[in-house]
Amino acid sequence: MNKATLGLTLIALTATASQASLAQSLPPVRQLGPVTAVAKEPLGAVTTVRHLPDGRVLVNDIVGRRVVMFDSALSLVTVVADTTSATANAYGVQPGGLIAYRGDSTLFVDPASLSMLLIDPGGKVARVMAAPRANGVGFLVGGPFGNPGFDPKGRLVYRAPPNFAAFRPAPQAGGSGNRPPQFPTPPDSAALVRFDLATRQTDTATFFKTPKFNLSVTQSPDGGMRVTSTTNPLPQGDDWALLPDGTIALIRTKDFHVDWLNPDGTTTASPKIPFQWERLTDEAKVAFVDSAKIAIEKQRASGQFGRDGGQIVRTTVDAQAGAPRRDGPAGGNTAVTTVGPGGGGPGGQLPPLTMVSPSELPDYKPAFAPGSTRADSDGNLWIRTSQNVDARPVYDIVNRKGELIDRVQLPANRVLAGFGSGGVVYLAVRDGATAHLEKARVK
């Protein structure tokens, strides 16, 4: 055995021993606690839930375009807002957002009308409020952009839209002629802002890294414009979550640790979270892109991809349930970025699917995808990781100190929808073309 071969062998043995030691130091993966209630009411999708102190729960169904309220046993249901004559409170033509507000009240964000409905504890719409900003109202829906919420000072914390004007290419001499306009290069970071509803003032809390994506504009034969994007099935970007005490947690994709923006304005950093990183060989990258493309094309053929009025929409393909989800990565590892303009609007033809080159994928699979983190009522972070055991994802539970305290798996074909007090977890279950809500215990 020559020196080079011996050196490679020692490196491989060291890496194997390191992985084995890491596996022993990680908390064992356990199953979520028992399911305590199952709703019979069929839903189009369960994206956000709002647990009320008396056990009732509001549910945002973005596919059925309605907001409903269940009792604590999930047996009785009341329609709060929909698109039929059953209620005077129209849901709107676009998916909305549900945000916990003061006390037992809740805000429903309607991007189409640029307004927010104030829902009182009885499930009635008390009044209508203006949304913060027209260009950012779509980011109040939640999902892959993070879940907005109010801090103890009453400020609405959410991800701000990118400032494309600052990145617009300079005009070329001689005019553009018949050439289609060029889309500005999207920034690689985004701002988290705090909006005061009383003063209508906004301040920037911090910035975080966002996935890189490329947009191109082409001109169709009929003179229209088509905007297309290149799809990366392994987007790399930071994630964020708002804790009940107003702390903003920033989960860093580079080395998987948490930075904490405390309510007093100070910032603290936690150590790296232990994680079994998965290396991607060149062959594995090719296979991953190919399988992702097949999964995406299947969903495109089903006609279930929406445009949302021209907004950029990230959809996660559920590899188990075979259905796209709009609530961030859940049930699969393939994140799809589709762009609204082009293809004739809702119901029109989708633009051709373009995937990134396998060589552009990272050498190690990211520990998580953007939109994978939720904070429970105790201030713990539930991070849906890229690790799978028995074809089901593993959630890392991280406490306020940044320590990995638990690793949990949901039952098959379930998506984490939200939390309640006292260790309550709400799950969305896909049943063919419909979904329903379940309530479970953490342990």
N, C-alpha and C positions, 0 to 999 in steps of 0.2 A: 504494500500500500504506500503510494507516494505521499508527500507532504500536503499537496493540494487536496487529494481525496480525504486524507485524515482530517484536514481542517474543516472541510464541508461536513464530514460525519460528526465531528464534535459540535459544530454549530447546530446541526439538525437535532442531535441528542439534547443539547442545552435548551433549544426551543421546545422540544417535546416535554422535557422535565418542567420547564416554566409553565407550560399550559396545564400540565397535570397538577402542579402546585396551585395555580390559579383556580382550577375547577374545585379543588378541595376547600379553598378559602371562600368561595361563593356560597351564599345561602342556597339551600336546595330548592328546586322548582316545585311549588305545590299548586294544588287546584284551588280555585275560588270556593268560598263557602257555599252553603246550600241555597237553592232558589226558594224563596218564601212566598212569592205571589206571581201569577201569570195573567196578563190581560188577554181577554178574548177578542177585544175590539181590533179588527184588522187595520193596519196602517200602511201607507205607501213606503215610509221610511221613518226612522227615529234618529234625529240628528242631535237634538239638545233636549235635556230635561231640566225642570226647575222644581226642586224639592221644597215644599212648604213646611213650616214648623209642625203643623198638625198631621203631617203624613201624606197629604194630597200632593199631586205632582202634575205640572204642566208639561206637555210634550209638543215639540215642534216637528210637524210632518211636512218636509219640504217637497215631497213627491205628491202627496195628496193635497198639498197647499192648504193646510189648516192647523190650528192650534187647539188641542183638546186638553181637558182636565180630568184626571182619574182620582178616585178616592184612594185611601191608604191601602185598601185591599186589591186595587186595580180591577175592581168589578163594575163600578159605576163610572160612566163617562159623560162629560158635558162638553159640547162644542163651544169654544170661545170665539174663534174666528175661522171662517172658511170662504169658499168662493161660490156658495149657493145661496138661495133665498132663505135658508134656515137661520141665518144670522145676518144682522145688518152690518156686521163688521167684516168687510171683505179682506181676505188674506193678501191679495195682490197677485200680479202676474209673474212675479219673480220669487225665488226662495227667500224667506225672511230669516231673521235671527231672534233668539230669545235670550234675554239678559236679566239676571237677578238685579232688582233695584232696591230701594229703601224698604226696610221692614219686610212685610210679606208681599209687596207689590213687585210687578215684573214689567219689563219693557219688551214689546214686540217691534222689531225693526222691519219696516217695509221699504226696501230699496227703490221700488217703482215710484212711490209717491214722496220719497225723501222725508218720511215721517216715522214717528215711533208711537205706538199705542201703549198707554199706561193701563195695565191690567191690575185691578184691585184684588185683595185676598179672596173675594168671592167669585173671581173669574169673570168679572164684568169690565168692559172697557170704560175707564173713568174719564179719560181725556186723550187728546192727541197732541204730541209734542214734535217740534222740528228736529230733524236729524242733525248731527254736528256739521258735516260738510258734504256737499253733493258728490265730490270726487272720491270720498272715502267711505260712503255709506255701505258699499258692497263688502268692505272689510269688517263690518259689524256682524256679518252673518256667521262668522266663526269658521270651523273646519280647518283646512290647511293653513289659514292665515293666523291661527291661534284663537283662543276663546276670550272675547272681550269681557270686561267686568268693571265694577265700581270699587274704588279703594275706600278706606274709612273716611276720607275727606269728601266723598261724594263725586270724585272725578272719574270719568269714563276712560279706562285704559284700553287701548287697542292699537293694532298695527296700522300705521299710516300708509297710504298708497305711494308708489314711487313717483318722484318728481321727474317725469319724462322731459319736461321743458328744459331742465338743466343739462340733459344729455342729448338734446336734439342736434343733429349734424348741422354744420354751418352751410348756408346756401352756396351753391356753386355758381361761378361766373357764367353769364349767358343764359341763366334761367334753366328750368328743368325740362322744358319742351314737353314731349309726350311721355317722359319717363315717370313711372309711379313714384310717389313719395317714399323716402327711406325712413324706416322706423328707427327711432333712437335706440342706442344700445342700453338695455335695462341696467340699472345699477346692481351691484353685488351686495348691497346692504339695504336695510329698511329701518325706519324709525318707529319706536314705540312712543305714543303720545298720550297725554292726559288732557281730557276735555272737561271743562267746568260748565255744566248745563246752565247755571245761574248767570255767569258772566259771559258765556260764549267764548271764553279764552282757551287757547291751547298751548301747552308747553311740551317740549320734547324730553322724554325721560331718558332714553338711551337708544343706541343703534345695535343691530345684530346682523350677522351674515345671512344672506338668502341664497337659494340655489341660482346658478347661472343658467339663463336660457336665452336662445336667439330667436328673433322674429324677422321674417322677411315679407316684403310686399310685392305682389305681382299683379299685373293687369290682365283681367279676363277678356275674352274676345268681344263681349258686349260692352266693354268700357268700364266695368266695375272693378273694384279692388278686392284682392284676396290676401288676408294675412294668415301666414302659416308659421308654425313653430317646430323646432326640432325636439323630439321627445327623449328625455333621459330617464330611464327606468330606475336609476339610483341617484336621485338628487341629493346634493350635499348642502346643508344649511343648518343654522342654529335653530333652536326652538325656544319657546317662552311660555310662561304661565304666571297668572296673578294669584297670589296666596290670600287667604281671608284677612290677614293683618295688613295688607297693602304691599307686601314685599313682591318684587318682580324677580322671578327666577329665569335666568338665561342658561339654557343647556347648550353647551358648546359642542359642535360636531367634530372639531379637529382632534381633541383628545378625550372627549366625553367627561367633562366636569361641569359643575354648576357655578355660575357667578350670581351673587345675590345683590340686587339693588334694594337696600333697606329703606323703610319709611322715612328715616332721618336723613336720607340723601347719601349715606355712605355705601361703599361697595365692598363686599367680601367675596373671597373665592374659596371653594371647597376643593379637596384633593380629587384626583382622577377617580372615576367610578370603575371598579374592577369589571372587566368585560373580556369575553373570549372572542377576539377579533378573527374574522374569517377572511383568509387570503383568497384573492381571485386570480387564478392563472389566466393566461391568454385564452386558453380553450374554454375556461369557465366564463369568461367575459362574453365570448361569442355565443355560447349556449344561453346565457342569461338574456342577452339582447334578443335572440331569436325567440325564446319562449315568451318574453314580454311582448314582442310584436304580435305573436299569435293571439295572446290573451286580449290585447288591445283591439285587434282587428275583429275578434269575436264580439266584443262589446259594441264596437262601431256598427257592425252589421245588424245588431239587435235594435238599433235606432234609439238607444237609451241615453246617448250623450247629449247634454243640453248646452245651450249657448249663454243663457242668462243675460240676454239683452246686450251682448257685445263685451261682457266682462271676460277676463282671463280666468278660466276655471280649472283647478287641479282636481282630478278624479282619481281615486284609488281603486284599482281592479281587485276584487275579492277573488283570490285564486281558489277558495274552497266553495263559496256560495255561487260563484259565477255571475256576480252582479256588481256594477260600479257603485261605489259609495262616495258621498260628498262630504263626509265628516272626518276627513283626514285618514291616514293609513289605518286600515282595520281589516283583518282577515286575509291579507295578501301583502306581497312585497313590491308590487308593480305600481308606481305612481305615474299617472298620465297627465300631461299638460296639454289641454286643448284650448284653442283660441276662438272666441265668439265671432268676430267679423269674418266674412268670407263664407261661401257656401249658401248664401241666400237667406240667412237668418234661421230661426227655429223651424225645424222640419226640412231644411234644405240639405243639399249634399255636403258632406264633410270634406274638407281638403285632404289631399293625399297624406298618408302617414309617413313621416320622415323620422328615423331613429338616429341617435348619435352613433358614431363609429365605436365598436367595442374597445378600441384603444383609448377612448376618452373616459371609460369607466375607471374608478379608483382601484388601486391595487388591493385595498382592503374594503370590504363591504362596510358602509357607515353603520354605526351602532343604532341609529334611529333615522327616521325621515321627518322632515318638517311637518308639524301638525300632529305629532305623536304623543304630546304630553298634556295631561290634565292634573289639576290639583284637587285633592279631596278636602273635606271639611275640616280635617285635622292638620292641614298644611303640608301633607306629604305629596310628592310628585309621583304620578304613575306614568312611566315612560314605556311606550310600546317599542320594544327593541326589534332589531332585524334577526335576532336569534329565534329559531323555530325548534320545537321539540314535539315529535309526533305530528308534524305538519300544522302545528298551532303556535302562534307567536307567544313570546314570554314578555311579561311586564316587569320592569325593574321598579321597585318602590323605594324612593329616596327620601329621607327625612330632611328637616330644616337644616341640619348640620352638613348635608351633602353625603350622608352615609347610606350605603345600600343595605336596607334592613329586611328586604323580602323580595322574592321573585314569584310571580303568580301567573297562572294560565287561566283563561276563561274557558267555559265549555265550548265545544265545537260549534262553529257557525254563529258565534256571538260577537257583538261589538260593544265596547264600553261606551255608554251613553251619558253617564253622569253619576253623581254621588248624593247621598243624603246624610243626615246626622246620625250618629250612633252606629257607624260601620255599615251603612246601607249602600249598595251598589246597584245601579240600573243598567240593564243590558238590552240591546236591540237584537232581535232574532229574525233572521230571514226565512220565510216560508214560501218558497217559489216566487210568485209575483207580489206577495204581500209581506209585511213584517208585523211583529207585535213586541210589546214591552214586557220585560221580566224584572222582578226585584229580588236581589240576593244579598247575602251577608259576606263581608270581607273574609271572615273565618267561620 
